[in-house]
Amino acid sequence: MEIGDHTLIASRVFITDTSYGNYEGENSSSPQKPPNSRELFYKAVKIGKSVLIGENVSILSGVEIGNGCVIGANSVVTKSVGENCIVVGAPVVVIKNMILTKKVGRVETINNMQYL
């Protein structure tokens, strides 16, 4: 799991990199098999810089959240989210893209936050 600098995580946030069973492709796990008997699958979670994660959010395995995002309270993040957007819901949907960039030399300013 990677969490970028200046990221704020509220209380009661659940982040997992593990899944009981595989539910993609042809070799999916059987729903008839008890969860504790299924093979564990791991996919890294990456959270970018300057991300705000609201209260009671769930972030599932394999998700990447881009720099400068806001994840609304009570949201469930099941798929990766691009940079500088506000997402809400279960599963999340983008409700706003916040792109304001200015690059001077090696420093890029995005929404008044500086990245090298």
C-alpha positions in Angstrom: 0.0 0.0 0.0 1.3 3.5 -0.9 -0.1 6.7 0.5 1.2 10.0 -0.8 2.3 13.0 1.1 -0.2 15.5 2.6 -3.1 13.0 2.3 -5.8 13.3 4.9 -7.8 10.3 6.0 -10.9 10.7 8.1 -12.0 8.2 10.8 -13.7 4.9 10.1 -12.0 4.5 6.7 -11.5 0.9 5.4 -8.6 0.2 3.0 -7.9 -3.4 1.8 -5.5 -5.0 -0.6 -7.0 -8.4 -0.1 -9.9 -10.3 -1.7 -11.4 -13.6 -0.7 -11.5 -15.2 -4.1 -11.0 -14.1 -7.7 -14.1 -12.6 -9.4 -12.5 -11.6 -12.8 -11.9 -13.7 -15.9 -12.5 -17.3 -16.7 -11.0 -18.7 -13.4 -13.5 -17.0 -11.1 -14.0 -18.4 -7.6 -17.1 -20.4 -7.0 -19.8 -18.6 -5.0 -20.8 -22.0 -3.6 -17.4 -22.3 -1.8 -17.4 -20.8 1.7 -15.4 -17.5 1.8 -12.8 -18.8 4.4 -12.0 -21.7 2.0 -11.4 -19.4 -1.1 -7.9 -18.5 -2.1 -6.7 -15.0 -1.1 -5.8 -12.5 -3.8 -3.8 -9.4 -3.3 -3.7 -6.2 -5.3 -1.8 -3.1 -4.2 -3.7 0.1 -3.3 -2.1 3.4 -4.3 -3.3 6.8 -2.9 -1.7 9.9 -4.4 -0.5 13.1 -2.9 -2.9 15.7 -1.3 -5.9 13.4 -1.3 -8.8 13.9 1.1 -10.7 10.8 2.1 -13.9 11.4 3.9 -15.5 9.7 6.8 -16.6 6.0 6.5 -15.0 5.4 3.1 -14.2 1.9 1.8 -11.3 1.5 -0.7 -11.0 -2.0 -2.2 -8.0 -3.9 -3.5 -6.3 -2.8 -6.7 -7.5 0.8 -6.6 -5.3 3.7 -7.5 -6.4 7.2 -6.5 -4.7 10.1 -8.3 -3.2 13.2 -6.8 -5.5 16.0 -5.5 -8.7 13.9 -5.3 -11.5 14.2 -2.8 -13.4 11.0 -1.8 -16.8 11.9 -0.3 -18.0 10.5 3.0 -19.6 7.0 2.9 -18.3 6.3 -0.6 -17.1 2.9 -1.8 -14.1 3.0 -4.2 -14.1 -0.2 -6.4 -12.1 1.1 -9.4 -9.2 3.5 -9.9 -9.9 7.3 -9.9 -7.9 9.9 -12.0 -6.3 13.0 -10.7 -7.9 16.2 -9.3 -11.5 15.0 -9.1 -14.3 14.8 -6.6 -16.0 11.4 -6.4 -18.9 10.2 -4.3 -21.3 7.2 -4.0 -21.3 3.5 -3.8 -19.7 2.7 -6.2 -18.1 6.2 -6.7 -18.8 8.4 -9.7 -16.9 11.5 -10.6 -19.0 14.6 -9.9 -16.3 17.2 -10.7 -12.9 17.5 -12.3 -10.7 20.2 -10.8 -7.9 20.9 -13.2 -5.9 24.1 -12.9 -2.3 23.7 -13.7 0.7 26.0 -14.1 4.2 24.7 -14.7 7.3 26.8 -13.9 10.6 25.0 -14.4 10.5 21.6 -12.6 7.6 22.6 -10.3 4.0 22.1 -11.3 1.3 23.8 -9.4 -2.1 22.0 -9.4 -4.9 23.8 -7.4 -2.3 25.7 -5.5 -0.4 22.5 -4.4 3.1 22.1 -5.7 4.5 18.8 -7.2 8.1 18.2 -8.4 
